[in-house]
């Protein structure tokens, strides 16, 4: 079982990695994707808690992608 988060509002995303370099959150534009926002850490935590619960006891060998549609690519607009 694996959990694959997308761009989530954590210090890795919201804090610049070096002086003079903008934080990823400042340059990432989620607007074209299915869920047009950066993910919340609670969304990842809730998925992890589900996978660790008895409700997920029969789930094996799966990948849970929690990325708001990032892997799907930009949404096509009509």
N, C-alpha and C positions, 0 to 999 in steps of 0.2 A: 504494500500500500504506500502510495506517496501522495503528498499534498503539494501542489504547485501554485504558489501565489503569484499574482501579477504585481503591478506597481501599487504598493501599500504605504500609507502615510506613517512611516517610521523615521527615526533619525537618519538612516542610510539614504532616504529619499529627500528629507526636508532640510538636511544640514549640508552645506558645501563641503566637498571632499578636500579642497585646498583653497588657499587664499586666491581671490580673483576668479574662482571658478564657481558658476552658479550652481545651486542645488538642483538635483534632478527635477524636483517638484516645480521649479521655476521655468524649466524649459520643456517639460513633458506636456503635451496637449492631448488630453483624453477625449476631447470633443468628437472626433470622427468615429469613436468606437461604440459598441453596443450599449455599454453603460458609461456615459460620458463624465466620469469622475475618478479620482484616485480612491483606491480601496481603504477601508477602515480596518485597523488591527482586530477589532472585535469580530469582524466577519470571518477572518481566518481562524480566530480562537474558537468560535462557535462550530465551525466545520471540524476542527481538530477534536473538540469535545465530543461531537457526534461520532467520529470515527473511533474514539476510545471508549465509547459507551456500548452497553449490551445491544442497543438498537442496530449497531453495525456488525454484530457478531458473525454474520454470514457473508460479509464482504471480504473478498480476497483478491490480490493481484490487480488492484485498480489504481488509476491515477485520477485524483480529484483536482481539476484545474479551476482555480478561483481567481480569474483575471479580468472579469468584466468584459470579456470578448476580445481582449488584446490579441490572442493568437488567431482569432478569426480575421483580423485585419480591419481596416476602416469599413464602416457601413456604406452601402451604396445609397445615395440620396436620389429621390425621384425628381 
